[in-house]
Amino acid sequence: MFFKQFYDNHLSQASYLVGCQRTGEAMIIDPVRDLKKYIEVADREGFKITQAAETHIHADFASGIRDVAERLNANIYVSGEGDEQLSYKNMPKQTHFVKNKDIIHVGNVKLEVLHTPGHTPESISFLLTDEGGGSSIPMGLFSGDFVFVGDIGRPDLLEKSVQMEGSTEVSAKQMYQSIKSIKELPDYLQIWPGHGAGSPCGKALGAVPTSTLGYEKINNWAFSETNETKFIETLTSNQPAPPHHFAQMKKINQFGMNMYQPYQVYPSLDNQRIAFDLRSKEAFHGGHTKGTINIPYNKNFINQIGWYLDYEKSIDLIGNKSTVEQATHTLQLIGFDNVAGYRLPKSEILTQTIHSVDMTGKEEYILDVRNDEEWDKGHLDQAVNIPHGNLLNENIPFNKEDKIYVHCQSGVRSSIAVGILENKGFENIVNVREGYQDFPESLK
């Protein structure tokens, strides 16, 4: 058997290629839109990709499952479980809708479908047995967003991203039963998850790429909590707010979109479009185009820019051509094909800054852009709280000429907020560089 994990650091997402060396057939598990990396490995190893399977309708990246069917003329396998209203639509003719205990063969490799709802109603996992290698016992589980290293999938995305009221508690109860259902599987079973650290699909995902079921039984809180009420309370509390693009991902992956096609980005001829500056926050504050928004192109790029994308509108990117090309490709992995052009950095305006330790508490206009949980743990009395992801679409309750001190917890989100405030016409913004964490203790 051939096995390879592909990990995308920007999506914190894992996909897999499994092949039968006897028959030369291969299957992709949870493919992204751009199939190039799978095809290159398959060609190099002498496989033909004949199948692909998906664990659930993803909310955090654009699936490539339909692309596999159309481009490679391959059979694809998706869940036939769950709610009809939330099921896959507009699927290619090669689609097989599988349910609990169904069997899929990739040559002499067997995949048994397990219905493991909780993250979503239709979520399935794939239990792999290498029959071609002479084994009659399973080797591992492709767990998707069901079991992660150190955590399990969040149950609240349907309610928070798709506004399905009451679905969080229902999904949490399903997750409790799903965890119970796999406790009897052998400890030696490898766990091949769909995400790692940095993904918003869970609260505390580990950075190690794989695990074993035995290890998770000991170290993962979800396996040790046997009280259903406490399990649900722990699972549903303090889940981070999902970026706004999650709702679009659910729609794209349920109903489909145009097939992936890379494209070139040329110098922009329109300075009226919203523009995102890909440089570091230090470079941005040292000189930038007024009203542009600083989203550094790093491993947190998607989780940050996802708050501000309107899929009906084009954007410009600011940075060197190579970085812009990489960022454009990364945006395509969340189904955003609307980068209209790029601009080179300019030093029209320098950001006013102040060190956190120099805050006195007498500042009149303070904008706190942290999330609700951070705000509830402590804040300045005179501060106004608007989480950074809501700034573009909410009214800012200050006058344009007010001197506004903007801060977050550590300085990253306030840097984003500076550009948004400029974009909205505010003229006198001060970025509190290190954020609330370094405020004088007398102010907290």
C-alpha positions as CSV (number, residue, x, y, z in Angstrom):
1,M,0.0,0.0,0.0
2,F,1.1,3.6,-0.7
3,F,0.2,6.3,1.7
4,K,1.0,10.1,1.7
5,Q,-0.3,13.0,3.7
6,F,-0.4,16.4,2.1
7,Y,-0.5,19.3,4.5
8,D,-1.4,22.9,3.6
9,N,-0.1,25.3,6.3
10,H,-2.4,28.2,5.2
11,L,-5.5,26.0,5.6
12,S,-4.1,23.9,8.4
13,Q,-5.6,21.1,6.4
14,A,-4.5,17.5,5.6
15,S,-5.5,15.5,2.6
16,Y,-4.3,12.1,1.7
17,L,-3.3,9.9,-1.3
18,V,-3.8,6.1,-0.8
19,G,-2.7,3.7,-3.5
20,C,-2.7,-0.1,-4.2
21,Q,0.7,-1.0,-5.6
22,R,-0.6,-4.2,-7.1
23,T,-3.3,-2.6,-9.2
24,G,-1.9,0.9,-9.7
25,E,-5.1,2.5,-8.5
26,A,-5.1,5.5,-6.1
27,M,-7.6,7.5,-4.2
28,I,-7.5,11.1,-2.7
29,I,-9.1,11.7,0.6
30,D,-10.5,15.2,1.2
31,P,-8.9,16.9,-1.9
32,V,-8.4,20.7,-2.3
33,R,-9.3,22.5,-5.5
34,D,-5.8,22.4,-7.0
35,L,-5.1,18.8,-7.9
36,K,-1.6,19.4,-9.2
37,K,0.3,18.0,-6.1
38,Y,-1.7,14.8,-6.0
39,I,-1.3,14.2,-9.8
40,E,2.5,14.8,-9.6
41,V,3.0,12.3,-6.8
42,A,0.7,9.7,-8.4
43,D,2.6,10.0,-11.7
44,R,5.9,9.8,-10.0
45,E,4.9,6.7,-8.1
46,G,3.2,5.0,-11.0
47,F,-0.4,5.3,-9.9
48,K,-3.6,6.4,-11.7
49,I,-6.0,8.4,-9.6
50,T,-9.3,6.5,-10.1
51,Q,-11.2,7.7,-7.0
52,A,-11.6,10.4,-4.4
53,A,-13.6,10.5,-1.2
54,E,-14.7,13.2,1.2
55,T,-15.4,13.1,4.9
56,H,-18.0,15.9,5.0
57,I,-19.1,19.2,3.5
58,H,-16.3,21.4,4.5
59,A,-16.7,24.9,5.9
60,D,-13.1,26.2,5.8
61,F,-11.8,25.5,2.3
62,A,-13.1,24.8,-1.2
63,S,-13.3,21.1,-1.9
64,G,-11.8,19.6,-5.0
65,I,-14.0,16.5,-5.0
66,R,-16.0,17.6,-8.0
67,D,-12.8,18.6,-9.8
68,V,-11.5,15.0,-9.4
69,A,-14.6,13.7,-11.0
70,E,-14.6,16.1,-14.0
71,R,-10.9,16.5,-14.6
72,L,-9.8,12.9,-13.9
73,N,-13.0,11.1,-14.8
74,A,-12.7,9.4,-11.4
75,N,-15.4,7.9,-9.2
76,I,-16.1,10.0,-6.1
77,Y,-17.6,9.0,-2.8
78,V,-19.4,11.4,-0.5
79,S,-21.7,11.0,2.5
80,G,-25.3,9.9,1.9
81,E,-26.0,10.4,5.6
82,G,-27.5,13.3,7.4
83,D,-30.1,15.9,6.7
84,E,-31.5,16.1,3.1
85,Q,-31.6,19.9,3.3
86,L,-27.9,20.0,4.0
87,S,-26.8,17.2,1.7
88,Y,-24.6,17.5,-1.4
89,K,-26.3,19.0,-4.5
90,N,-25.4,19.1,-8.2
91,M,-23.0,16.3,-8.0
92,P,-21.3,14.7,-11.1
93,K,-22.7,11.4,-12.5
94,Q,-19.7,9.4,-11.1
95,T,-20.8,10.3,-7.5
96,H,-21.5,7.4,-5.0
97,F,-23.4,8.4,-1.9
98,V,-22.1,6.1,0.9
99,K,-23.5,5.3,4.3
100,N,-22.5,3.6,7.5
101,K,-20.8,0.2,7.0
102,D,-20.5,0.6,3.2
103,I,-17.2,-0.7,1.7
104,I,-15.0,1.1,-0.8
105,H,-12.1,-0.7,-2.5
106,V,-9.0,1.0,-3.9
107,G,-7.5,-2.0,-5.6
108,N,-6.8,-4.3,-2.6
109,V,-7.1,-1.5,-0.1
110,K,-10.4,-1.6,1.8
111,L,-12.2,1.5,3.2
112,E,-15.1,0.9,5.5
113,V,-17.4,3.9,6.0
114,L,-18.3,4.9,9.5
115,H,-21.0,7.5,10.1
116,T,-19.5,9.8,12.7
117,P,-21.8,12.9,13.0
118,G,-21.2,15.8,15.4
119,H,-19.1,18.2,13.5
120,T,-21.7,18.0,10.8
121,P,-24.7,15.7,10.5
122,E,-23.4,13.9,7.4
123,S,-19.8,13.5,8.6
124,I,-18.2,10.1,7.9
125,S,-14.8,8.5,8.6
126,F,-13.0,5.9,6.6
127,L,-11.5,2.8,8.3
128,L,-8.6,1.5,6.2
129,T,-7.5,-2.1,6.0
130,D,-4.5,-3.1,3.8
131,E,-5.9,-6.3,2.4
132,G,-3.3,-6.3,-0.4
133,G,-0.6,-6.4,2.2
134,G,-2.1,-9.5,3.7
135,S,-3.9,-7.8,6.7
136,S,-7.3,-8.6,7.9
137,I,-7.3,-6.0,10.7
138,P,-7.7,-2.2,10.2
139,M,-4.6,0.1,10.1
140,G,-6.0,3.5,10.6
141,L,-8.9,5.9,10.4
142,F,-9.3,8.9,8.1
143,S,-11.2,10.9,10.7
144,G,-11.8,14.2,8.9
145,D,-13.1,16.8,11.3
146,F,-14.3,14.2,13.8
147,V,-11.2,13.4,15.8
148,F,-8.1,15.6,15.8
149,V,-4.9,15.2,17.6
150,G,-5.8,16.4,21.1
151,D,-9.3,17.6,20.3
152,I,-12.5,16.9,18.3
153,G,-14.5,18.8,15.8
154,R,-16.6,21.7,16.8
155,P,-20.4,21.3,16.6
156,D,-21.5,24.9,16.2
157,L,-20.6,25.9,12.7
158,L,-24.0,25.2,11.2
159,E,-25.6,27.5,13.8
160,K,-22.9,30.2,13.6
161,S,-22.1,30.2,9.9
162,V,-25.4,29.0,8.4
163,Q,-27.7,30.3,11.1
164,M,-29.4,26.9,11.8
165,E,-30.8,27.7,15.2
166,G,-30.5,25.0,17.8
167,S,-28.2,22.8,15.7
168,T,-25.2,23.2,18.1
169,E,-26.7,21.2,20.9
170,V,-28.1,18.5,18.6
171,S,-24.6,18.2,17.0
172,A,-22.9,18.1,20.3
173,K,-25.1,15.2,21.4
174,Q,-24.3,13.4,18.2
175,M,-20.6,13.9,18.8
176,Y,-20.9,12.4,22.2
177,Q,-22.4,9.2,20.7
178,S,-19.8,9.2,17.9
179,I,-16.9,9.2,20.3
180,K,-18.6,6.4,22.3
181,S,-18.9,4.4,19.0
182,I,-15.2,4.3,18.3
183,K,-13.9,3.6,21.8
184,E,-14.2,-0.1,21.2
185,L,-11.9,0.1,18.2
186,P,-8.3,-1.1,18.8
187,D,-5.8,1.2,20.4
188,Y,-3.2,0.6,17.7
189,L,-5.4,2.2,15.1
190,Q,-3.7,5.2,13.5
191,I,-5.7,8.5,13.4
192,W,-5.3,10.6,10.2
193,P,-7.1,13.8,10.9
194,G,-8.3,16.5,8.5
195,H,-6.8,19.5,10.3
196,G,-3.9,20.5,12.6
197,A,-3.0,23.4,14.9
198,G,-4.2,26.7,13.6
199,S,-7.5,25.5,12.2
200,P,-10.7,27.2,13.5
201,C,-12.5,23.8,13.2
202,G,-11.6,23.1,16.9
203,K,-10.4,24.8,20.0
204,A,-7.1,23.1,20.8
205,L,-5.8,21.1,17.9
206,G,-2.3,19.6,18.2
207,A,0.6,20.3,15.9
208,V,1.6,16.7,15.5
209,P,0.3,15.5,12.1
210,T,-1.1,12.0,13.2
211,S,-1.9,10.1,16.3
212,T,-3.2,6.7,17.5
213,L,-6.6,6.0,18.9
214,G,-5.0,4.6,22.1
215,Y,-3.0,7.8,22.6
216,E,-6.2,9.9,22.1
217,K,-8.1,7.8,24.5
218,I,-5.6,8.7,27.2
219,N,-4.8,12.3,26.2
220,N,-7.8,13.7,24.4
221,W,-10.3,15.2,26.8
222,A,-13.3,14.0,24.7
223,F,-12.5,10.3,25.4
224,S,-12.2,10.7,29.2
225,E,-15.3,12.8,29.7
226,T,-18.1,10.2,30.3
227,N,-20.8,12.6,31.6
228,E,-22.8,13.6,28.5
229,T,-23.9,17.0,30.0
230,K,-20.3,17.9,30.9
231,F,-19.1,16.7,27.5
232,I,-21.6,19.0,25.7
233,E,-20.8,21.9,28.0
234,T,-17.0,21.6,27.4
235,L,-17.4,21.0,23.6
236,T,-19.7,24.0,23.1
237,S,-18.1,26.6,25.3
238,N,-15.5,29.1,24.2
239,Q,-15.4,28.0,20.6
240,P,-13.8,30.8,18.5
241,A,-16.0,32.8,16.2
242,P,-15.7,31.4,12.7
243,P,-14.4,33.8,9.9
244,H,-17.1,35.1,7.6
245,H,-15.9,33.1,4.6
246,F,-17.0,29.8,6.4
247,A,-20.6,30.5,5.3
248,Q,-19.5,30.9,1.7
249,M,-17.5,27.6,1.9
250,K,-20.5,25.7,3.1
251,K,-22.5,27.0,0.1
252,I,-19.7,26.3,-2.4
253,N,-19.1,22.8,-1.2
254,Q,-22.7,21.9,-0.9
255,F,-23.8,23.2,-4.3
256,G,-20.5,23.4,-6.3
257,M,-18.6,26.1,-8.1
258,N,-16.5,26.6,-11.2
259,M,-13.6,24.2,-11.6
260,Y,-10.2,25.4,-10.4
261,Q,-8.3,27.4,-13.0
262,P,-5.1,29.3,-12.1
263,Y,-4.8,32.8,-13.4
264,Q,-2.3,35.7,-13.7
265,V,-2.6,38.9,-11.8
266,Y,-1.5,42.1,-13.4
267,P,-0.7,45.6,-12.1
268,S,-3.9,47.3,-10.9
269,L,-5.4,50.2,-12.9
270,D,-8.1,50.9,-10.3
271,N,-7.2,52.4,-7.0
272,Q,-10.8,52.4,-5.8
273,R,-10.9,48.7,-5.1
274,I,-10.4,47.5,-1.5
275,A,-6.8,46.5,-1.2
276,F,-5.0,44.2,1.2
277,D,-1.3,44.8,2.1
278,L,0.5,41.5,2.4
279,R,3.6,42.8,4.2
280,S,4.4,42.4,7.9
281,K,2.7,44.8,10.3
282,E,6.1,46.4,11.0
283,A,6.5,47.2,7.3
284,F,2.9,48.4,7.0
285,H,3.2,50.8,9.9
286,G,6.5,52.1,8.5
287,G,4.7,53.4,5.4
288,H,1.6,52.3,3.5
289,T,-1.2,53.5,1.1
290,K,-3.9,55.1,3.1
291,G,-7.0,53.1,3.6
292,T,-5.4,49.7,2.6
293,I,-5.8,46.8,5.0
294,N,-2.8,44.9,6.4
295,I,-3.2,41.1,6.3
296,P,0.3,39.7,6.3
297,Y,0.9,36.7,4.0
298,N,1.8,34.1,6.7
299,K,0.2,31.0,8.1
300,N,-2.7,33.0,9.6
301,F,-3.5,34.8,6.3
302,I,-6.7,32.8,5.5
303,N,-8.1,33.0,9.0
304,Q,-7.6,36.8,9.0
305,I,-8.6,37.8,5.4
306,G,-11.6,35.5,5.5
307,W,-13.3,38.0,7.8
308,Y,-13.3,40.7,5.1
309,L,-13.8,39.0,1.7
310,D,-17.0,39.7,-0.3
311,Y,-17.2,36.9,-2.9
312,E,-19.1,39.2,-5.2
313,K,-16.4,41.9,-5.2
314,S,-12.9,42.0,-6.6
315,I,-9.9,43.0,-4.5
316,D,-6.3,44.2,-5.1
317,L,-3.3,42.8,-3.3
318,I,-0.2,44.9,-2.3
319,G,3.2,43.3,-2.2
320,N,5.9,42.0,-4.5
321,K,4.7,40.0,-7.5
322,S,5.9,36.6,-6.2
323,T,4.1,37.1,-2.9
324,V,0.9,38.3,-4.6
325,E,1.0,35.2,-6.9
326,Q,1.3,32.9,-3.9
327,A,-1.5,34.7,-2.0
328,T,-3.8,34.6,-5.1
329,H,-3.3,30.8,-5.3
330,T,-4.0,30.5,-1.5
331,L,-7.2,32.5,-1.9
332,Q,-8.3,30.1,-4.7
333,L,-8.2,27.3,-2.2
334,I,-11.1,29.0,-0.4
335,G,-12.9,29.5,-3.6
336,F,-12.0,33.2,-4.1
337,D,-11.1,33.8,-7.7
338,N,-11.5,37.6,-7.7
339,V,-8.0,39.1,-7.2
340,A,-8.2,41.8,-9.9
341,G,-4.7,43.2,-9.7
342,Y,-1.7,44.0,-7.6
343,R,0.0,47.2,-6.4
344,L,3.5,47.8,-5.2
345,P,3.8,49.2,-1.6
346,K,3.8,53.0,-1.2
347,S,4.7,55.2,1.8
348,E,1.8,57.6,1.7
349,I,1.1,57.5,5.4
350,L,2.9,56.3,8.6
351,T,0.9,54.8,11.4
352,Q,0.9,56.7,14.7
353,T,1.9,54.2,17.4
354,I,2.2,54.0,21.2
355,H,3.7,51.3,23.4
356,S,1.2,49.5,25.5
357,V,3.1,50.3,28.7
358,D,2.7,54.0,28.0
359,M,-1.1,53.9,28.1
360,T,-2.3,56.0,31.0
361,G,-6.0,55.2,31.2
362,K,-6.9,58.8,30.5
363,E,-7.3,58.3,26.8
364,E,-10.8,59.3,25.8
365,Y,-11.5,57.3,22.7
366,I,-10.4,53.7,22.8
367,L,-11.4,51.0,20.4
368,D,-10.9,47.4,21.6
369,V,-11.0,45.0,18.7
370,R,-10.6,41.7,20.7
371,N,-13.3,39.0,20.7
372,D,-16.1,38.7,23.3
373,E,-14.2,36.1,25.4
374,E,-11.1,38.4,25.7
375,W,-13.3,41.4,26.5
376,D,-15.2,39.6,29.2
377,K,-11.9,38.7,31.0
378,G,-11.0,42.4,31.3
379,H,-11.1,45.7,29.5
380,L,-10.7,49.4,30.0
381,D,-13.9,51.1,31.3
382,Q,-14.0,53.7,28.6
383,A,-13.3,51.4,25.7
384,V,-15.7,50.5,22.9
385,N,-15.6,46.8,21.8
386,I,-16.0,45.8,18.2
387,P,-14.4,42.5,17.3
388,H,-12.0,43.1,14.4
389,G,-13.9,40.9,12.0
390,N,-16.9,43.1,12.2
391,L,-15.2,46.5,11.7
392,L,-15.8,46.7,7.9
393,N,-19.6,46.2,8.2
394,E,-20.4,48.0,11.5
395,N,-20.8,51.7,12.4
396,I,-17.8,53.0,14.3
397,P,-19.2,55.2,17.2
398,F,-16.6,57.9,17.0
399,N,-16.2,61.2,15.1
400,K,-13.8,61.2,12.1
401,E,-11.6,63.7,13.8
402,D,-11.4,61.9,17.2
403,K,-8.0,60.6,18.3
404,I,-8.7,56.9,18.5
405,Y,-6.5,54.5,20.3
406,V,-7.0,51.0,18.9
407,H,-5.8,47.8,20.5
408,C,-6.2,44.1,20.5
409,Q,-4.5,41.4,22.7
410,S,-1.0,41.4,21.1
411,G,-0.9,43.9,18.2
412,V,-1.9,41.8,15.2
413,R,-5.6,42.6,14.9
414,S,-5.2,46.3,15.8
415,S,-2.8,46.6,12.8
416,I,-5.6,45.3,10.6
417,A,-8.1,47.7,12.3
418,V,-5.9,50.7,11.5
419,G,-6.3,50.2,7.8
420,I,-10.1,49.6,8.1
421,L,-10.5,52.8,10.1
422,E,-8.5,54.7,7.5
423,N,-10.7,53.2,4.8
424,K,-13.8,54.5,6.7
425,G,-12.3,58.0,6.7
426,F,-10.9,58.3,10.3
427,E,-7.9,60.6,10.3
428,N,-6.3,60.3,13.8
429,I,-5.7,56.7,14.7
430,V,-3.1,55.5,17.2
431,N,-2.1,51.8,17.2
432,V,-1.3,50.4,20.6
433,R,1.5,48.2,19.6
434,E,1.8,45.3,22.0
435,G,-1.9,45.2,22.9
436,Y,-3.8,44.6,26.1
437,Q,-1.4,41.9,27.3
438,D,1.2,44.6,28.0
439,F,-1.0,47.3,29.5
440,P,0.1,48.5,32.9
441,E,-1.4,46.3,35.6
442,S,-3.0,49.4,37.2
443,L,-5.3,49.6,34.1
444,K,-6.5,46.0,34.0
